[in-house]
Amino acid sequence: MIVTLVHIRVKKEFLDDFIRETEMNHRESVKEPGNLRFDILQNAGDPFRFTFYEAYESEDAAAAHKLTPHYNRWREAVEPWMASPRQGVRHKILMPSDLAKW
Amino acid sequence: MIVTLVHIRVKKEFLDDFIRETEMNHRESVKEPGNLRFDILQNAGDPFRFTFYEAYESEDAAAAHKLTPHYNRWREAVEPWMASPRQGVRHKILMPSDLAKW
């Protein structure tokens, strides 16, 4: 099981557009086989900073996300709205270690 | 609903101690009223870096965590094991917005 934390900074003028496209990506991503969570968080102190919490059962399931139409639509749509390049940081899940708790 | 992302760097010689104390904190924290998740992640590229994903139903529930015996035991135990001060970053939850999905 792995989690990728994706850190994003959005240009101010595209905030609403970004949230709208991300809503679509979220809605489809949680339906993917092997997806455990796909939470969208907004920094409480800076509304233009977001973190995506993308948890998958396996490396293969996480890799398959990048081949989906909804991910690719999202990636192309939001690219010009980024205030800086987005950063994905991969993590191992230590706890809960039981898949049933996800 | 809120999430605090807590970023931690552990001194190399205390890695096992830190994981052991954190396991205890995790096990008790998920039983707290209003706790939605308390996931412990280890950076895939740097095993001495951790992120805690602490999701709560409300600000009050998140604040109550800091009053628990298990949190205070953990905080005191790990303090000398930190390689740098730990950082908590508060977030609003945008998606999923439905509490039943947590």
N, CA and C atoms of all chains as a GROMACS GRO file, in nm:
protein
  612
    1MET      N    1   0.085  -0.120   0.000
    1MET     CA    2   0.000   0.000   0.000
    1MET      C    3   0.089   0.125   0.000
    2ILE      N    4   0.054   0.220  -0.083
    2ILE     CA    5   0.135   0.342  -0.090
    2ILE      C    6   0.045   0.465  -0.093
    3VAL      N    7   0.103   0.576  -0.049
    3VAL     CA    8   0.037   0.706  -0.057
    3VAL      C    9   0.130   0.802  -0.130
    4THR      N   10   0.075   0.873  -0.226
    4THR     CA   11   0.147   0.986  -0.283
    4THR      C   12   0.081   1.114  -0.232
    5LEU      N   13   0.162   1.200  -0.172
    5LEU     CA   14   0.115   1.333  -0.134
    5LEU      C   15   0.154   1.428  -0.246
    6VAL      N   16   0.055   1.490  -0.306
    6VAL     CA   17   0.082   1.582  -0.418
    6VAL      C   18   0.057   1.724  -0.370
    7HIS      N   19   0.162   1.805  -0.377
    7HIS     CA   20   0.156   1.944  -0.329
    7HIS      C   21   0.142   2.038  -0.449
    8ILE      N   22   0.043   2.126  -0.440
    8ILE     CA   23   0.005   2.209  -0.554
    8ILE      C   24  -0.014   2.354  -0.511
    9ARG      N   25   0.037   2.447  -0.594
    9ARG     CA   26   0.008   2.589  -0.574
    9ARG      C   27  -0.062   2.641  -0.699
   10VAL      N   28  -0.177   2.703  -0.678
   10VAL     CA   29  -0.261   2.746  -0.790
   10VAL      C   30  -0.253   2.899  -0.805
   11LYS      N   31  -0.248   2.944  -0.929
   11LYS     CA   32  -0.256   3.089  -0.953
   11LYS      C   33  -0.392   3.141  -0.906
   12LYS      N   34  -0.390   3.258  -0.842
   12LYS     CA   35  -0.511   3.308  -0.776
   12LYS      C   36  -0.632   3.314  -0.870
   13GLU      N   37  -0.607   3.357  -0.991
   13GLU     CA   38  -0.719   3.381  -1.082
   13GLU      C   39  -0.784   3.252  -1.133
   14PHE      N   40  -0.721   3.138  -1.104
   14PHE     CA   41  -0.776   3.010  -1.154
   14PHE      C   42  -0.826   2.920  -1.042
   15LEU      N   43  -0.846   2.977  -0.925
   15LEU     CA   44  -0.884   2.895  -0.809
   15LEU      C   45  -1.013   2.818  -0.834
   16ASP      N   46  -1.116   2.887  -0.881
   16ASP     CA   47  -1.245   2.820  -0.902
   16ASP      C   48  -1.236   2.715  -1.012
   17ASP      N   49  -1.164   2.748  -1.118
   17ASP     CA   50  -1.146   2.651  -1.227
   17ASP      C   51  -1.076   2.526  -1.175
   18PHE      N   52  -0.973   2.547  -1.096
   18PHE     CA   53  -0.896   2.434  -1.044
   18PHE      C   54  -0.984   2.343  -0.958
   19ILE      N   55  -1.062   2.403  -0.870
   19ILE     CA   56  -1.147   2.322  -0.782
   19ILE      C   57  -1.250   2.245  -0.864
   20ARG      N   58  -1.304   2.306  -0.966
   20ARG     CA   59  -1.404   2.239  -1.050
   20ARG      C   60  -1.343   2.119  -1.123
   21GLU      N   61  -1.227   2.136  -1.182
   21GLU     CA   62  -1.162   2.023  -1.253
   21GLU      C   63  -1.119   1.914  -1.155
   22THR      N   64  -1.078   1.956  -1.037
   22THR     CA   65  -1.030   1.858  -0.938
   22THR      C   66  -1.146   1.776  -0.884
   23GLU      N   67  -1.260   1.837  -0.872
   23GLU     CA   68  -1.382   1.765  -0.829
   23GLU      C   69  -1.411   1.649  -0.924
   24MET      N   70  -1.400   1.676  -1.053
   24MET     CA   71  -1.423   1.571  -1.154
   24MET      C   72  -1.319   1.460  -1.140
   25ASN      N   73  -1.194   1.497  -1.123
   25ASN     CA   74  -1.085   1.400  -1.109
   25ASN      C   75  -1.105   1.316  -0.983
   26HIS      N   76  -1.140   1.381  -0.874
   26HIS     CA   77  -1.168   1.309  -0.748
   26HIS      C   78  -1.279   1.206  -0.768
   27ARG      N   79  -1.388   1.249  -0.829
   27ARG     CA   80  -1.508   1.165  -0.842
   27ARG      C   81  -1.478   1.036  -0.919
   28GLU      N   82  -1.396   1.048  -1.023
   28GLU     CA   83  -1.361   0.930  -1.103
   28GLU      C   84  -1.249   0.849  -1.039
   29SER      N   85  -1.155   0.915  -0.974
   29SER     CA   86  -1.038   0.844  -0.918
   29SER      C   87  -1.079   0.748  -0.808
   30VAL      N   88  -1.176   0.786  -0.726
   30VAL     CA   89  -1.217   0.697  -0.616
   30VAL      C   90  -1.285   0.570  -0.667
   31LYS      N   91  -1.322   0.569  -0.794
   31LYS     CA   92  -1.383   0.448  -0.852
   31LYS      C   93  -1.279   0.351  -0.910
   32GLU      N   94  -1.153   0.393  -0.917
   32GLU     CA   95  -1.051   0.308  -0.979
   32GLU      C   96  -1.026   0.182  -0.896
   33PRO      N   97  -0.999   0.067  -0.962
   33PRO     CA   98  -0.961  -0.053  -0.887
   33PRO      C   99  -0.832  -0.026  -0.807
   34GLY      N  100  -0.833  -0.064  -0.681
   34GLY     CA  101  -0.712  -0.046  -0.600
   34GLY      C  102  -0.697   0.090  -0.537
   35ASN      N  103  -0.789   0.182  -0.568
   35ASN     CA  104  -0.783   0.312  -0.499
   35ASN      C  105  -0.837   0.296  -0.357
   36LEU      N  106  -0.763   0.349  -0.261
   36LEU     CA  107  -0.806   0.344  -0.121
   36LEU      C  108  -0.861   0.479  -0.075
   37ARG      N  109  -0.795   0.585  -0.113
   37ARG     CA  110  -0.845   0.719  -0.084
   37ARG      C  111  -0.794   0.814  -0.191
   38PHE      N  112  -0.868   0.925  -0.208
   38PHE     CA  113  -0.822   1.030  -0.300
   38PHE      C  114  -0.877   1.161  -0.244
   39ASP      N  115  -0.817   1.202  -0.131
   39ASP     CA  116  -0.868   1.317  -0.056
   39ASP      C  117  -0.806   1.446  -0.108
   40ILE      N  118  -0.888   1.548  -0.117
   40ILE     CA  119  -0.842   1.679  -0.165
   40ILE      C  120  -0.848   1.777  -0.048
   41LEU      N  121  -0.730   1.827  -0.010
   41LEU     CA  122  -0.718   1.917   0.106
   41LEU      C  123  -0.674   2.056   0.060
   42GLN      N  124  -0.729   2.157   0.128
   42GLN     CA  125  -0.692   2.297   0.099
   42GLN      C  126  -0.624   2.353   0.223
   43ASN      N  127  -0.505   2.407   0.206
   43ASN     CA  128  -0.429   2.464   0.319
   43ASN      C  129  -0.514   2.568   0.391
   44ALA      N  130  -0.524   2.555   0.524
   44ALA     CA  131  -0.610   2.645   0.602
   44ALA      C  132  -0.556   2.787   0.606
   45GLY      N  133  -0.425   2.803   0.589
   45GLY     CA  134  -0.364   2.936   0.598
   45GLY      C  135  -0.340   3.000   0.463
   46ASP      N  136  -0.353   2.923   0.356
   46ASP     CA  137  -0.324   2.973   0.221
   46ASP      C  138  -0.414   2.897   0.123
   47PRO      N  139  -0.528   2.955   0.087
   47PRO     CA  140  -0.628   2.882   0.007
   47PRO      C  141  -0.582   2.847  -0.134
   48PHE      N  142  -0.464   2.894  -0.174
   48PHE     CA  143  -0.414   2.862  -0.308
   48PHE      C  144  -0.320   2.742  -0.305
   49ARG      N  145  -0.300   2.685  -0.188
   49ARG     CA  146  -0.217   2.564  -0.174
   49ARG      C  147  -0.306   2.444  -0.143
   50PHE      N  148  -0.282   2.336  -0.214
   50PHE     CA  149  -0.362   2.213  -0.199
   50PHE      C  150  -0.269   2.094  -0.179
   51THR      N  151  -0.320   1.994  -0.112
   51THR     CA  152  -0.252   1.866  -0.105
   51THR      C  153  -0.351   1.757  -0.142
   52PHE      N  154  -0.311   1.670  -0.231
   52PHE     CA  155  -0.391   1.552  -0.266
   52PHE      C  156  -0.332   1.433  -0.191
   53TYR      N  157  -0.420   1.354  -0.133
   53TYR     CA  158  -0.379   1.235  -0.057
   53TYR      C  159  -0.426   1.114  -0.136
   54GLU      N  160  -0.334   1.057  -0.213
   54GLU     CA  161  -0.369   0.953  -0.309
   54GLU      C  162  -0.318   0.818  -0.259
   55ALA      N  163  -0.406   0.737  -0.204
   55ALA     CA  164  -0.368   0.608  -0.146
   55ALA      C  165  -0.415   0.495  -0.237
   56TYR      N  166  -0.322   0.402  -0.265
   56TYR     CA  167  -0.352   0.288  -0.353
   56TYR      C  168  -0.303   0.159  -0.289
   57GLU      N  169  -0.369   0.051  -0.326
   57GLU     CA  170  -0.332  -0.082  -0.275
   57GLU      C  171  -0.194  -0.127  -0.319
   58SER      N  172  -0.149  -0.080  -0.434
   58SER     CA  173  -0.024  -0.130  -0.492
   58SER      C  174   0.037  -0.025  -0.583
   59GLU      N  175   0.166  -0.047  -0.615
   59GLU     CA  176   0.235   0.039  -0.712
   59GLU      C  177   0.164   0.034  -0.847
   60ASP      N  178   0.119  -0.087  -0.884
   60ASP     CA  179   0.051  -0.102  -1.014
   60ASP      C  180  -0.077  -0.020  -1.018
   61ALA      N  181  -0.153  -0.023  -0.909
   61ALA     CA  182  -0.278   0.053  -0.907
   61ALA      C  183  -0.250   0.202  -0.914
   62ALA      N  184  -0.144   0.248  -0.846
   62ALA     CA  185  -0.108   0.390  -0.852
   62ALA      C  186  -0.063   0.429  -0.992
   63ALA      N  187   0.014   0.340  -1.056
   63ALA     CA  188   0.061   0.368  -1.192
   63ALA      C  189  -0.055   0.372  -1.291
   64ALA      N  190  -0.154   0.286  -1.270
   64ALA     CA  191  -0.270   0.280  -1.361
   64ALA      C  192  -0.350   0.410  -1.358
   65HIS      N  193  -0.348   0.479  -1.243
   65HIS     CA  194  -0.418   0.609  -1.232
   65HIS      C  195  -0.373   0.705  -1.341
   66LYS      N  196  -0.241   0.701  -1.370
   66LYS     CA  197  -0.186   0.798  -1.466
   66LYS      C  198  -0.224   0.767  -1.611
   67LEU      N  199  -0.284   0.652  -1.631
   67LEU     CA  200  -0.329   0.615  -1.766
   67LEU      C  201  -0.478   0.642  -1.787
   68THR      N  202  -0.546   0.689  -1.686
   68THR     CA  203  -0.691   0.707  -1.698
   68THR      C  204  -0.725   0.836  -1.774
   69PRO      N  205  -0.839   0.836  -1.842
   69PRO     CA  206  -0.881   0.959  -1.911
   69PRO      C  207  -0.903   1.075  -1.815
   70HIS      N  208  -0.959   1.048  -1.697
   70HIS     CA  209  -0.988   1.160  -1.606
   70HIS      C  210  -0.861   1.224  -1.553
   71TYR      N  211  -0.758   1.140  -1.523
   71TYR     CA  212  -0.630   1.199  -1.478
   71TYR      C  213  -0.570   1.284  -1.589
   72ASN      N  214  -0.570   1.232  -1.711
   72ASN     CA  215  -0.504   1.305  -1.820
   72ASN      C  216  -0.579   1.433  -1.857
   73ARG      N  217  -0.712   1.427  -1.849
   73ARG     CA  218  -0.788   1.550  -1.870
   73ARG      C  219  -0.751   1.654  -1.763
   74TRP      N  220  -0.750   1.608  -1.638
   74TRP     CA  221  -0.717   1.699  -1.526
   74TRP      C  222  -0.578   1.759  -1.545
   75ARG      N  223  -0.480   1.673  -1.573
   75ARG     CA  224  -0.341   1.718  -1.584
   75ARG      C  225  -0.326   1.826  -1.693
   76GLU      N  226  -0.389   1.802  -1.805
   76GLU     CA  227  -0.378   1.901  -1.914
   76GLU      C  228  -0.452   2.030  -1.881
   77ALA      N  229  -0.568   2.015  -1.817
   77ALA     CA  230  -0.648   2.134  -1.786
   77ALA      C  231  -0.578   2.224  -1.685
   78VAL      N  232  -0.521   2.163  -1.579
   78VAL     CA  233  -0.468   2.244  -1.469
   78VAL      C  234  -0.326   2.295  -1.496
   79GLU      N  235  -0.257   2.237  -1.592
   79GLU     CA  236  -0.116   2.272  -1.615
   79GLU      C  237  -0.093   2.424  -1.620
   80PRO      N  238  -0.171   2.498  -1.698
   80PRO     CA  239  -0.146   2.643  -1.705
   80PRO      C  240  -0.191   2.720  -1.581
   81TRP      N  241  -0.258   2.651  -1.489
   81TRP     CA  242  -0.309   2.719  -1.368
   81TRP      C  243  -0.214   2.706  -1.250
   82MET      N  244  -0.105   2.630  -1.266
   82MET     CA  245  -0.011   2.609  -1.156
   82MET      C  246   0.076   2.734  -1.134
   83ALA      N  247   0.092   2.773  -1.006
   83ALA     CA  248   0.182   2.884  -0.974
   83ALA      C  249   0.326   2.836  -0.964
   84SER      N  250   0.345   2.706  -0.947
   84SER     CA  251   0.478   2.644  -0.947
   84SER      C  252   0.457   2.496  -0.981
   85PRO      N  253   0.563   2.427  -1.024
   85PRO     CA  254   0.544   2.286  -1.061
   85PRO      C  255   0.491   2.205  -0.943
   86ARG      N  256   0.398   2.118  -0.966
   86ARG     CA  257   0.345   2.038  -0.855
   86ARG      C  258   0.446   1.930  -0.817
   87GLN      N  259   0.441   1.892  -0.690
   87GLN     CA  260   0.538   1.796  -0.637
   87GLN      C  261   0.468   1.677  -0.578
   88GLY      N  262   0.505   1.558  -0.622
   88GLY     CA  263   0.450   1.435  -0.566
   88GLY      C  264   0.555   1.367  -0.479
   89VAL      N  265   0.517   1.332  -0.358
   89VAL     CA  266   0.611   1.268  -0.265
   89VAL      C  267   0.552   1.133  -0.225
   90ARG      N  268   0.627   1.027  -0.254
   90ARG     CA  269   0.577   0.891  -0.232
   90ARG      C  270   0.607   0.844  -0.090
   91HIS      N  271   0.512   0.772  -0.035
   91HIS     CA  272   0.526   0.722   0.102
   91HIS      C  273   0.482   0.577   0.112
   92LYS      N  274   0.548   0.506   0.203
   92LYS     CA  275   0.498   0.375   0.245
   92LYS      C  276   0.397   0.396   0.357
   93ILE      N  277   0.298   0.310   0.362
   93ILE     CA  278   0.200   0.317   0.470
   93ILE      C  279   0.246   0.225   0.583
   94LEU      N  280   0.272   0.285   0.700
   94LEU     CA  281   0.307   0.203   0.816
   94LEU      C  282   0.182   0.163   0.894
   95MET      N  283   0.091   0.258   0.913
   95MET     CA  284  -0.029   0.232   0.993
   95MET      C  285  -0.146   0.311   0.938
   96PRO      N  286  -0.267   0.253   0.931
   96PRO     CA  287  -0.294   0.114   0.966
   96PRO      C  288  -0.239   0.018   0.861
   97SER      N  289  -0.180  -0.092   0.909
   97SER     CA  290  -0.118  -0.188   0.818
   97SER      C  291  -0.220  -0.288   0.762
   98ASP      N  292  -0.338  -0.288   0.821
   98ASP     CA  293  -0.444  -0.382   0.778
   98ASP      C  294  -0.526  -0.318   0.665
   99LEU      N  295  -0.526  -0.383   0.550
   99LEU     CA  296  -0.598  -0.330   0.433
   99LEU      C  297  -0.745  -0.304   0.463
  100ALA      N  298  -0.804  -0.383   0.552
  100ALA     CA  299  -0.945  -0.367   0.583
  100ALA      C  300  -0.975  -0.235   0.653
  101LYS      N  301  -0.872  -0.170   0.706
  101LYS     CA  302  -0.891  -0.042   0.775
  101LYS      C  303  -0.886   0.075   0.678
  102TRP      N  304  -0.874   0.044   0.548
  102TRP     CA  305  -0.866   0.149   0.447
  102TRP      C  306  -0.994   0.153   0.366
  103MET      N  307  -1.479   1.938   0.902
  103MET     CA  308  -1.378   1.832   0.898
  103MET      C  309  -1.243   1.894   0.865
  104ILE      N  310  -1.142   1.854   0.938
  104ILE     CA  311  -1.008   1.908   0.914
  104ILE      C  312  -0.904   1.795   0.913
  105VAL      N  313  -0.795   1.824   0.844
  105VAL     CA  314  -0.679   1.735   0.845
  105VAL      C  315  -0.556   1.815   0.887
  106THR      N  316  -0.480   1.764   0.981
  106THR     CA  317  -0.348   1.818   1.007
  106THR      C  318  -0.245   1.721   0.950
  107LEU      N  319  -0.156   1.773   0.865
  107LEU     CA  320  -0.042   1.695   0.816
  107LEU      C  321   0.076   1.730   0.905
  108VAL      N  322   0.129   1.632   0.974
  108VAL     CA  323   0.242   1.656   1.064
  108VAL      C  324   0.367   1.596   1.002
  109HIS      N  325   0.466   1.682   0.978
  109HIS     CA  326   0.590   1.640   0.912
  109HIS      C  327   0.699   1.626   1.018
  110ILE      N  328   0.766   1.512   1.015
  110ILE     CA  329   0.859   1.474   1.122
  110ILE      C  330   0.989   1.421   1.061
  111ARG      N  331   1.101   1.463   1.119
  111ARG     CA  332   1.232   1.403   1.085
  111ARG      C  333   1.291   1.344   1.211
  112VAL      N  334   1.328   1.217   1.203
  112VAL     CA  335   1.376   1.143   1.320
  112VAL      C  336   1.527   1.122   1.309
  113LYS      N  337   1.594   1.135   1.425
  113LYS     CA  338   1.737   1.102   1.429
  113LYS      C  339   1.755   0.952   1.400
  114LYS      N  340   1.857   0.923   1.320
  114LYS     CA  341   1.873   0.785   1.270
  114LYS      C  342   1.876   0.681   1.382
  115GLU      N  343   1.942   0.714   1.490
  115GLU     CA  344   1.961   0.614   1.596
  115GLU      C  345   1.833   0.584   1.673
  116PHE      N  346   1.728   0.664   1.651
  116PHE     CA  347   1.604   0.643   1.727
  116PHE      C  348   1.488   0.596   1.638
  117LEU      N  349   1.520   0.549   1.520
  117LEU     CA  350   1.414   0.511   1.426
  117LEU      C  351   1.321   0.405   1.484
  118ASP      N  352   1.377   0.298   1.536
  118ASP     CA  353   1.294   0.190   1.589
  118ASP      C  354   1.212   0.235   1.710
  119ASP      N  355   1.276   0.313   1.798
  119ASP     CA  356   1.204   0.367   1.914
  119ASP      C  357   1.086   0.453   1.868
  120PHE      N  358   1.110   0.536   1.771
  120PHE     CA  359   1.006   0.626   1.723
  120PHE      C  360   0.888   0.547   1.666
  121ILE      N  361   0.917   0.446   1.586
  121ILE     CA  362   0.808   0.367   1.528
  121ILE      C  363   0.730   0.294   1.637
  122ARG      N  364   0.798   0.244   1.737
  122ARG     CA  365   0.730   0.173   1.846
  122ARG      C  366   0.636   0.267   1.924
  123GLU      N  367   0.683   0.385   1.958
  123GLU     CA  368   0.599   0.480   2.031
  123GLU      C  369   0.483   0.530   1.944
  124THR      N  370   0.510   0.545   1.816
  124THR     CA  371   0.408   0.596   1.725
  124THR      C  372   0.298   0.492   1.703
  125GLU      N  373   0.335   0.366   1.704
  125GLU     CA  374   0.236   0.257   1.693
  125GLU      C  375   0.134   0.266   1.808
  126MET      N  376   0.184   0.290   1.927
  126MET     CA  377   0.096   0.304   2.045
  126MET      C  378   0.005   0.426   2.030
  127ASN      N  379   0.062   0.536   1.986
  127ASN     CA  380  -0.016   0.659   1.967
  127ASN      C  381  -0.124   0.638   1.860
  128HIS      N  382  -0.087   0.575   1.751
  128HIS     CA  383  -0.182   0.544   1.644
  128HIS      C  384  -0.299   0.459   1.695
  129ARG      N  385  -0.265   0.354   1.770
  129ARG     CA  386  -0.366   0.257   1.814
  129ARG      C  387  -0.471   0.323   1.902
  130GLU      N  388  -0.428   0.416   1.986
  130GLU     CA  389  -0.522   0.484   2.075
  130GLU      C  390  -0.593   0.600   2.005
  131SER      N  391  -0.523   0.669   1.917
  131SER     CA  392  -0.581   0.788   1.852
  131SER      C  393  -0.700   0.752   1.764
  132VAL      N  394  -0.695   0.637   1.698
  132VAL     CA  395  -0.807   0.600   1.610
  132VAL      C  396  -0.933   0.567   1.690
  133LYS      N  397  -0.919   0.550   1.821
  133LYS     CA  398  -1.038   0.524   1.905
  133LYS      C  399  -1.102   0.652   1.956
  134GLU      N  400  -1.039   0.767   1.936
  134GLU     CA  401  -1.094   0.893   1.991
  134GLU      C  402  -1.226   0.929   1.923
  135PRO      N  403  -1.321   0.988   1.999
  135PRO     CA  404  -1.444   1.038   1.936
  135PRO      C  405  -1.408   1.146   1.834
  136GLY      N  406  -1.466   1.135   1.716
  136GLY     CA  407  -1.442   1.238   1.614
  136GLY      C  408  -1.319   1.215   1.531
  137ASN      N  409  -1.241   1.112   1.563
  137ASN     CA  410  -1.126   1.082   1.477
  137ASN      C  411  -1.175   1.013   1.350
  138LEU      N  412  -1.126   1.060   1.235
  138LEU     CA  413  -1.164   1.000   1.106
  138LEU      C  414  -1.051   0.912   1.052
  139ARG      N  415  -0.929   0.960   1.063
  139ARG     CA  416  -0.813   0.880   1.023
  139ARG      C  417  -0.693   0.927   1.105
  140PHE      N  418  -0.597   0.837   1.119
  140PHE     CA  419  -0.470   0.872   1.185
  140PHE      C  420  -0.363   0.784   1.120
  141ASP      N  421  -0.332   0.818   0.996
  141ASP     CA  422  -0.244   0.734   0.915
  141ASP      C  423  -0.098   0.776   0.936
  142ILE      N  424  -0.011   0.678   0.945
  142ILE     CA  425   0.132   0.703   0.964
  142ILE      C  426   0.206   0.662   0.838
  143LEU      N  427   0.269   0.760   0.774
  143LEU     CA  428   0.337   0.738   0.646
  143LEU      C  429   0.487   0.759   0.661
  144GLN      N  430   0.563   0.676   0.590
  144GLN     CA  431   0.709   0.688   0.591
  144GLN      C  432   0.754   0.724   0.450
  145ASN      N  433   0.833   0.830   0.441
  145ASN     CA  434   0.880   0.877   0.311
  145ASN      C  435   0.954   0.764   0.238
  146ALA      N  436   0.916   0.738   0.112
  146ALA     CA  437   0.974   0.624   0.039
  146ALA      C  438   1.121   0.648   0.005
  147GLY      N  439   1.161   0.774  -0.005
  147GLY     CA  440   1.300   0.804  -0.042
  147GLY      C  441   1.389   0.833   0.076
  148ASP      N  442   1.330   0.853   0.193
  148ASP     CA  443   1.407   0.891   0.313
  148ASP      C  444   1.335   0.833   0.434
  149PRO      N  445   1.379   0.716   0.482
  149PRO     CA  446   1.304   0.645   0.587
  149PRO      C  447   1.302   0.717   0.721
  150PHE      N  448   1.376   0.827   0.733
  150PHE     CA  449   1.376   0.902   0.859
  150PHE      C  450   1.275   1.017   0.857
  151ARG      N  451   1.204   1.030   0.748
  151ARG     CA  452   1.098   1.132   0.738
  151ARG      C  453   0.962   1.064   0.740
  152PHE      N  454   0.873   1.121   0.820
  152PHE     CA  455   0.739   1.067   0.837
  152PHE      C  456   0.636   1.178   0.818
  153THR      N  457   0.517   1.138   0.776
  153THR     CA  458   0.404   1.229   0.776
  153THR      C  459   0.287   1.159   0.845
  154PHE      N  460   0.227   1.229   0.938
  154PHE     CA  461   0.105   1.180   1.003
  154PHE      C  462  -0.013   1.250   0.937
  155TYR      N  463  -0.116   1.172   0.908
  155TYR     CA  464  -0.237   1.225   0.843
  155TYR      C  465  -0.349   1.216   0.945
  156GLU      N  466  -0.375   1.327   1.012
  156GLU     CA  467  -0.466   1.327   1.127
  156GLU      C  468  -0.596   1.397   1.090
  157ALA      N  469  -0.699   1.318   1.062
  157ALA     CA  470  -0.828   1.374   1.018
  157ALA      C  471  -0.930   1.364   1.130
  158TYR      N  472  -0.998   1.476   1.154
  158TYR     CA  473  -1.099   1.483   1.261
  158TYR      C  474  -1.227   1.549   1.209
  159GLU      N  475  -1.336   1.510   1.274
  159GLU     CA  476  -1.467   1.565   1.236
  159GLU      C  477  -1.480   1.714   1.260
  160SER      N  478  -1.407   1.766   1.360
  160SER     CA  479  -1.424   1.906   1.400
  160SER      C  480  -1.295   1.958   1.463
  161GLU      N  481  -1.289   2.090   1.474
  161GLU     CA  482  -1.176   2.154   1.545
  161GLU      C  483  -1.171   2.105   1.689
  162ASP      N  484  -1.287   2.091   1.751
  162ASP     CA  485  -1.292   2.047   1.891
  162ASP      C  486  -1.234   1.907   1.906
  163ALA      N  487  -1.269   1.818   1.815
  163ALA     CA  488  -1.217   1.681   1.823
  163ALA      C  489  -1.066   1.680   1.804
  164ALA      N  490  -1.016   1.763   1.713
  164ALA     CA  491  -0.871   1.771   1.691
  164ALA      C  492  -0.802   1.827   1.814
  165ALA      N  493  -0.862   1.929   1.876
  165ALA     CA  494  -0.803   1.988   1.996
  165ALA      C  495  -0.802   1.888   2.112
  166ALA      N  496  -0.906   1.807   2.122
  166ALA     CA  497  -0.917   1.710   2.230
  166ALA      C  498  -0.805   1.606   2.223
  167HIS      N  499  -0.758   1.577   2.101
  167HIS     CA  500  -0.647   1.482   2.084
  167HIS      C  501  -0.527   1.524   2.168
  168LYS      N  502  -0.502   1.654   2.173
  168LYS     CA  503  -0.382   1.703   2.244
  168LYS      C  504  -0.395   1.694   2.395
  169LEU      N  505  -0.512   1.660   2.442
  169LEU     CA  506  -0.532   1.644   2.587
  169LEU      C  507  -0.528   1.498   2.630
  170THR      N  508  -0.512   1.407   2.536
  170THR     CA  509  -0.518   1.265   2.572
  170THR      C  510  -0.386   1.218   2.633
  171PRO      N  511  -0.393   1.116   2.720
  171PRO     CA  512  -0.269   1.060   2.777
  171PRO      C  513  -0.176   1.002   2.670
  172HIS      N  514  -0.235   0.936   2.570
  172HIS     CA  515  -0.146   0.873   2.470
  172HIS      C  516  -0.072   0.976   2.386
  173TYR      N  517  -0.139   1.088   2.352
  173TYR     CA  518  -0.068   1.193   2.278
  173TYR      C  519   0.044   1.252   2.363
  174ASN      N  520   0.015   1.279   2.487
  174ASN     CA  521   0.115   1.344   2.573
  174ASN      C  522   0.233   1.251   2.603
  175ARG      N  523   0.202   1.122   2.617
  175ARG     CA  524   0.312   1.027   2.634
  175ARG      C  525   0.400   1.025   2.509
  176TRP      N  526   0.335   1.019   2.394
  176TRP     CA  527   0.409   1.016   2.268
  176TRP      C  528   0.496   1.141   2.252
  177ARG      N  529   0.434   1.258   2.275
  177ARG     CA  530   0.504   1.386   2.256
  177ARG      C  531   0.630   1.392   2.342
  178GLU      N  532   0.616   1.354   2.466
  178GLU     CA  533   0.732   1.360   2.556
  178GLU      C  534   0.839   1.258   2.518
  179ALA      N  535   0.793   1.139   2.479
  179ALA     CA  536   0.889   1.033   2.445
  179ALA      C  537   0.969   1.069   2.320
  180VAL      N  538   0.902   1.122   2.217
  180VAL     CA  539   0.972   1.141   2.089
  180VAL      C  540   1.050   1.272   2.083
  181GLU      N  541   1.021   1.364   2.171
  181GLU     CA  542   1.084   1.497   2.165
  181GLU      C  543   1.236   1.490   2.145
  182PRO      N  544   1.308   1.410   2.225
  182PRO     CA  545   1.455   1.406   2.206
  182PRO      C  546   1.498   1.329   2.081
  183TRP      N  547   1.406   1.264   2.014
  183TRP     CA  548   1.440   1.184   1.896
  183TRP      C  549   1.423   1.263   1.765
  184MET      N  550   1.372   1.387   1.774
  184MET     CA  551   1.348   1.466   1.653
  184MET      C  552   1.480   1.521   1.598
  185ALA      N  553   1.500   1.511   1.465
  185ALA     CA  554   1.617   1.571   1.402
  185ALA      C  555   1.594   1.719   1.374
  186SER      N  556   1.467   1.760   1.371
  186SER     CA  557   1.432   1.902   1.359
  186SER      C  558   1.291   1.916   1.416
  187PRO      N  559   1.250   2.040   1.450
  187PRO     CA  560   1.116   2.055   1.509
  187PRO      C  561   1.009   2.003   1.414
  188ARG      N  562   0.912   1.932   1.468
  188ARG     CA  563   0.806   1.881   1.380
  188ARG      C  564   0.712   1.995   1.340
  189GLN      N  565   0.652   1.980   1.223
  189GLN     CA  566   0.567   2.085   1.168
  189GLN      C  567   0.428   2.032   1.139
  190GLY      N  568   0.328   2.099   1.193
  190GLY     CA  569   0.190   2.063   1.165
  190GLY      C  570   0.128   2.165   1.070
  191VAL      N  571   0.064   2.117   0.965
  191VAL     CA  572   0.002   2.207   0.867
  191VAL      C  573  -0.146   2.172   0.858
  192ARG      N  574  -0.230   2.269   0.888
  192ARG     CA  575  -0.374   2.245   0.895
  192ARG      C  576  -0.440   2.264   0.759
  193HIS      N  577  -0.536   2.178   0.731
  193HIS     CA  578  -0.605   2.182   0.602
  193HIS      C  579  -0.755   2.166   0.621
  194LYS      N  580  -0.827   2.232   0.532
  194LYS     CA  581  -0.970   2.204   0.519
  194LYS      C  582  -0.987   2.086   0.424
  195ILE      N  583  -1.089   2.006   0.449
  195ILE     CA  584  -1.118   1.894   0.360
  195ILE      C  585  -1.218   1.941   0.254
  196LEU      N  586  -1.176   1.936   0.129
  196LEU     CA  587  -1.270   1.970   0.021
  196LEU      C  588  -1.345   1.847  -0.028
  197MET      N  589  -1.272   1.737  -0.044
  197MET     CA  590  -1.333   1.614  -0.099
  197MET      C  591  -1.268   1.493  -0.034
  198PRO      N  592  -1.342   1.389   0.003
  198PRO     CA  593  -1.488   1.383  -0.007
  198PRO      C  594  -1.553   1.471   0.099
  199SER      N  595  -1.658   1.543   0.059
  199SER     CA  596  -1.725   1.635   0.151
  199SER      C  597  -1.829   1.563   0.237
  200ASP      N  598  -1.860   1.440   0.200
  200ASP     CA  599  -1.960   1.362   0.273
  200ASP      C  600  -1.892   1.288   0.389
  201LEU      N  601  -1.936   1.317   0.511
  201LEU     CA  602  -1.876   1.254   0.630
  201LEU      C  603  -1.881   1.102   0.623
  202ALA      N  604  -1.984   1.048   0.559
  202ALA     CA  605  -1.999   0.902   0.550
  202ALA      C  606  -1.887   0.837   0.468
  203LYS      N  607  -1.817   0.916   0.389
  203LYS     CA  608  -1.706   0.862   0.306
  203LYS      C  609  -1.576   0.859   0.383
  204TRP      N  610  -1.581   0.898   0.513
  204TRP     CA  611  -1.459   0.898   0.595
  204TRP      C  612  -1.463   0.785   0.694
   0.00000   0.00000   0.00000
